[in-house]
Amino acid sequence: MGAEGMDPVEKPRAAVMEDVAELAGVSAMTVSRVLNAPEKVRPETRARVLAAVRELDYRPNSAARVLATGRSGVLGVVSFDTTLYGPASTLYGIEQAAREHDYLISIVSLSALNRRSIGEGVERLRSQSVDGIIIVAPHESAAEGLRNLPPDLPLVVVGAAEEIPFPLAAVDQTSGAVKATRHLLSLGHETVWQLAGPANWIDAGRRTIGWRQVLEDGGRDVPEPLPGDWSAQSGYEHGRRIARDPAVTAVFAANDAMALGLLRALHEAGRRVPADVSVVGFDDVPESGYFSPPLTTVRQNFGEVGRRAFQLLLGRLDDSGATAIPARRFVEPELVVRESTGIVSAGRAR
């Protein structure tokens, strides 16, 4: 509050695009291009404009952006079960990619993935005038819902079945399972057991395919997969059965949480890891290096998945017509070898 007779303090004027243009020595149109289509501007000019934006603390007006570009600068994401490490990390990777391109994210979280829920989620986002939509669809049940969406929608899918009419970005789950299984066989194990993920999860099915492929190609016995639910508890319960079978020397768990439960069951039964049983997980959760022993696992690059999904969506927005064959972008996973896997001892070798 000011005293009577004192002039009110004027607030500093917010910078406008013309201020940025003057400071950077370019036209206002060039500033607009840098903010909305940076790939079309020379790197040195782009750097000069962005430096002026930072110096002036310039904030683009969203309404003006819509008028100038026809875009809102907001992307929609339909996601499912973000309490699990994979979907949560995928969502974070998408958010990172969006921030790098000065986009905001509007998220719709679904309790189930089916034709009705996916359609409702997409319509909710379209009512918000989002520029495009990314759907994180890890369930087999999502396929029907995706096939029933208009194929000309500016939409990209992450982690879904490949038989869908939209561009797809995903980690190559089959390749990750192949690497895990080959690693265990290379250590001298006769075969590899599997703790599988839920049957209705696409990633779980692909990991089982990769595991089975390696064993069959090598003429090895293929044990019946033990169905889990991604939880440490299911890994523990199956682990108690595994611990009673001295013939089991190697196990590939479809995620790190189940591997953790398995390690606990083996420890309680007096089965040493890796001296008696080698264990490989999948995901490389931040805690996996601190399991006892530190877990050998398959690392998924969720940041790269997010970037590729975002790039596919930008391409979709810039494409005047839908392509006949939607693009697929797979990210190669990495095997991280730690202390839970080891060479089979002489007494246990074939």
C-alpha positions in Angstrom: 0.0 0.0 0.0 1.3 3.5 -0.9 1.0 6.7 1.1 -1.5 9.3 -0.1 -0.1 11.5 -2.9 2.6 9.0 -3.9 2.8 7.8 -7.5 2.0 4.1 -7.9 5.0 1.9 -8.8 4.7 0.8 -12.4 5.3 -2.8 -13.1 8.0 -3.5 -15.7 6.6 -4.3 -19.1 6.8 -7.9 -20.2 9.0 -8.6 -23.2 7.3 -9.1 -26.5 8.6 -10.8 -29.6 9.7 -7.6 -31.2 12.1 -7.0 -28.2 13.6 -10.4 -28.7 14.0 -9.7 -32.4 15.7 -6.4 -31.8 18.2 -7.8 -29.2 19.0 -10.8 -31.5 19.3 -8.6 -34.6 16.7 -10.6 -36.6 13.1 -10.2 -37.7 10.1 -11.1 -35.6 9.3 -13.8 -38.2 12.7 -15.4 -37.5 12.0 -15.4 -33.8 8.6 -17.1 -34.5 10.3 -19.7 -36.6 12.9 -20.4 -33.8 10.1 -20.9 -31.3 7.8 -23.0 -33.5 10.0 -24.7 -36.1 13.6 -24.5 -34.9 14.8 -27.1 -37.4 14.1 -24.6 -40.2 16.6 -21.9 -38.8 20.4 -21.9 -39.0 22.0 -23.1 -35.8 23.9 -19.9 -35.2 20.8 -17.8 -35.7 18.8 -20.1 -33.5 21.4 -19.8 -30.7 21.3 -16.0 -30.9 17.6 -15.9 -30.6 17.4 -18.3 -27.7 20.0 -16.3 -25.9 17.9 -13.2 -26.3 14.8 -15.1 -25.1 16.6 -16.1 -21.9 18.1 -12.6 -21.3 14.7 -10.9 -21.7 12.8 -13.8 -19.9 10.4 -13.8 -22.8 7.2 -15.9 -22.5 5.4 -16.6 -25.7 1.7 -15.7 -25.6 -0.2 -19.0 -26.1 -3.1 -17.3 -27.9 -0.8 -15.6 -30.3 1.0 -18.9 -30.9 -2.3 -20.5 -31.9 -3.1 -17.7 -34.3 0.4 -17.7 -35.8 0.9 -21.5 -36.2 -2.5 -23.1 -35.8 -1.1 -25.1 -32.9 -1.8 -24.9 -29.2 1.6 -26.1 -28.0 -0.1 -28.8 -25.9 0.2 -32.5 -26.5 -2.2 -35.1 -25.0 -1.0 -38.4 -23.4 -3.3 -41.3 -22.6 -1.6 -43.6 -20.1 -2.4 -46.6 -17.9 -1.2 -47.8 -14.5 1.6 -45.2 -13.9 2.4 -46.9 -10.6 4.4 -49.5 -12.4 8.0 -48.6 -13.3 7.8 -49.2 -17.0 4.7 -47.0 -17.8 5.8 -44.3 -15.3 9.2 -44.1 -16.8 7.7 -44.0 -20.3 5.5 -41.1 -19.3 8.5 -39.3 -17.8 10.5 -39.8 -21.1 7.6 -38.3 -23.1 7.4 -35.3 -20.7 11.2 -34.7 -21.1 10.9 -34.8 -24.9 8.0 -32.4 -24.8 9.8 -29.9 -22.5 12.8 -29.9 -24.9 10.5 -28.7 -27.6 8.6 -26.2 -25.5 5.4 -28.2 -25.4 3.1 -28.7 -22.5 1.5 -32.1 -21.7 -2.1 -32.9 -20.8 -2.5 -36.4 -19.3 -5.5 -38.7 -19.1 -5.0 -41.7 -16.9 -7.2 -44.7 -17.6 -8.1 -47.5 -15.1 -8.5 -49.9 -18.0 -7.4 -50.1 -21.7 -10.3 -51.1 -24.0 -12.2 -49.8 -26.9 -14.5 -47.6 -24.9 -12.0 -46.1 -22.4 -9.4 -45.3 -25.1 -12.0 -43.6 -27.3 -13.3 -41.5 -24.3 -9.7 -40.6 -23.4 -8.9 -39.4 -26.9 -12.1 -37.4 -27.1 -11.4 -35.7 -23.8 -8.0 -34.6 -25.1 -9.4 -33.5 -28.5 -11.9 -31.3 -26.6 -8.9 -29.5 -25.1 -7.6 -28.7 -28.6 -4.3 -30.6 -28.1 -2.1 -30.7 -31.2 -1.6 -34.4 -31.1 -1.9 -37.4 -28.8 0.5 -40.2 -27.6 -1.1 -43.3 -26.2 0.9 -45.6 -23.9 -0.8 -48.9 -24.5 1.0 -51.9 -23.0 -2.1 -54.2 -22.9 -3.3 -56.6 -25.6 -6.8 -55.3 -24.8 -5.8 -51.9 -26.2 -5.4 -53.2 -29.8 -9.1 -53.2 -30.6 -9.6 -49.7 -29.2 -6.7 -48.4 -31.3 -7.9 -50.0 -34.5 -11.3 -48.3 -34.1 -9.8 -44.8 -33.9 -9.8 -42.7 -37.1 -6.5 -43.5 -38.9 -5.9 -39.8 -39.8 -5.7 -38.7 -36.2 -2.4 -37.0 -35.2 -1.6 -39.9 -32.9 1.4 -42.1 -31.9 1.4 -45.2 -29.8 4.0 -46.4 -27.3 4.5 -50.0 -26.5 1.5 -51.5 -28.3 1.0 -54.4 -30.7 2.5 -53.7 -34.1 -0.7 -54.4 -36.0 -2.2 -51.0 -35.5 -2.8 -48.1 -38.0 -0.6 -45.6 -36.2 3.1 -44.9 -35.8 4.7 -46.9 -33.0 7.7 -46.3 -30.6 8.8 -49.0 -28.2 11.8 -50.8 -26.7 12.7 -54.0 -28.5 11.5 -56.4 -25.8 12.3 -59.5 -27.7 15.9 -58.4 -28.3 16.3 -57.7 -24.5 15.1 -61.2 -23.6 17.4 -62.7 -26.2 20.3 -61.0 -24.7 19.4 -62.1 -21.2 18.9 -65.7 -22.2 22.1 -65.9 -24.3 24.1 -64.4 -21.4 22.9 -67.2 -19.1 23.6 -69.9 -21.6 27.1 -68.5 -22.3 27.9 -69.1 -18.6 27.4 -72.9 -19.0 23.8 -73.3 -17.9 22.0 -76.2 -19.6 18.7 -74.2 -19.9 17.0 -71.2 -18.4 13.8 -71.0 -16.5 11.5 -68.0 -16.8 9.4 -66.0 -14.4 6.9 -64.5 -17.0 4.9 -61.3 -16.7 1.0 -61.2 -17.0 -0.3 -62.8 -20.2 -2.3 -59.7 -21.2 0.8 -57.5 -21.3 2.5 -57.1 -24.7 5.9 -56.6 -23.2 5.6 -59.8 -21.2 4.7 -61.8 -24.2 7.6 -60.5 -26.3 10.0 -61.2 -23.5 8.8 -64.8 -23.4 9.1 -65.1 -27.2 12.8 -64.0 -27.0 13.6 -66.4 -24.2 11.9 -69.3 -26.0 13.5 -68.5 -29.3 17.1 -68.7 -27.9 16.4 -72.0 -26.1 14.7 -73.6 -29.2 17.4 -72.4 -31.5 20.0 -73.9 -29.3 18.2 -77.2 -28.9 17.8 -76.7 -25.2 14.9 -77.9 -23.0 12.2 -75.2 -22.7 10.7 -75.3 -19.2 7.1 -74.1 -18.8 7.1 -70.4 -17.9 6.0 -69.5 -14.4 3.3 -66.8 -14.7 3.8 -63.8 -12.5 2.1 -60.4 -12.0 5.1 -58.1 -12.0 5.1 -58.0 -8.2 8.0 -59.1 -5.8 5.4 -61.3 -4.1 4.8 -63.4 -7.2 8.5 -63.7 -7.7 8.9 -64.8 -4.1 6.1 -67.4 -4.3 7.5 -69.0 -7.5 11.0 -68.7 -6.1 10.1 -71.0 -3.2 9.2 -73.7 -5.8 12.3 -73.0 -7.8 14.5 -73.2 -4.7 13.3 -76.8 -4.1 14.4 -78.0 -7.5 18.2 -78.5 -7.6 18.1 -78.8 -11.4 17.3 -75.1 -11.8 20.6 -73.2 -12.2 19.5 -70.1 -14.2 16.3 -67.9 -14.1 15.2 -65.0 -16.3 12.7 -62.9 -14.5 10.5 -60.7 -16.7 11.0 -57.7 -14.4 13.3 -56.6 -11.6 10.5 -56.7 -8.9 9.9 -60.4 -9.5 13.7 -61.0 -9.5 13.8 -59.3 -6.1 11.2 -61.7 -4.7 13.1 -64.6 -6.3 16.4 -63.6 -4.7 14.6 -63.5 -1.3 13.2 -67.0 -1.7 16.5 -68.4 -2.8 18.3 -66.8 0.1 15.8 -68.2 2.6 16.2 -71.7 1.1 20.0 -71.5 1.3 20.5 -71.4 -2.5 23.4 -69.1 -3.2 23.3 -66.5 -6.0 25.1 -66.9 -8.4 27.0 -70.0 -7.1 23.9 -72.2 -7.2 21.4 -70.2 -9.3 22.1 -67.3 -11.6 19.3 -64.6 -11.9 18.7 -62.0 -14.6 15.9 -59.3 -14.4 14.5 -56.8 -16.8 14.1 -53.0 -16.4 17.2 -51.9 -14.5 15.2 -50.1 -11.8 17.3 -47.6 -9.8 17.5 -50.0 -6.9 18.6 -53.1 -8.9 22.3 -52.3 -8.4 21.7 -52.5 -4.6 19.9 -55.8 -4.5 21.8 -58.6 -2.7 23.6 -59.5 -4.8 23.5 -56.6 -7.3 21.2 -57.7 -10.1 22.2 -58.4 -13.7 19.3 -57.0 -15.8 18.2 -55.5 -19.1 18.1 -51.7 -19.2 15.3 -49.9 -21.1 16.1 -46.4 -22.4 12.7 -44.8 -21.7 14.1 -41.3 -22.4 14.9 -42.4 -26.0 11.4 -44.0 -26.4 9.9 -40.7 -25.3 12.0 -38.8 -27.8 11.2 -41.1 -30.7 7.5 -41.0 -29.9 7.6 -37.2 -29.8 9.5 -37.1 -33.1 7.0 -39.4 -34.8 4.2 -37.2 -33.6 5.8 -34.0 -34.9 6.2 -35.8 -38.2 2.6 -36.8 -38.1 1.6 -33.1 -37.5 3.8 -31.9 -40.4 2.6 -34.6 -42.8 -0.3 -33.4 -45.0 -1.5 -37.0 -45.4 -1.3 -40.2 -43.4 1.4 -42.6 -44.7 0.4 -46.0 -46.1 2.6 -47.9 -43.7 2.9 -46.2 -40.2 6.5 -45.8 -39.0 7.9 -48.0 -36.3 10.8 -46.9 -34.1 12.4 -49.5 -31.8 14.9 -48.7 -29.1 17.6 -51.4 -28.5 17.8 -52.4 -24.8 21.2 -53.0 -23.0 22.2 -56.0 -20.9 23.8 -54.7 -17.6 25.9 -57.5 -16.1 26.3 -57.4 -12.3 26.9 -60.0 -9.6 23.7 -62.1 -9.8 25.0 -64.2 -12.7 28.1 -66.4 -12.8 29.7 -69.4 -14.5 28.3 -72.8 -13.6 30.6 -74.6 -11.2 32.4 -77.7 -12.4 30.3 -79.9 -10.2 27.1 -78.6 -11.8 28.2 -78.5 -15.5 26.9 -81.0 -18.0 
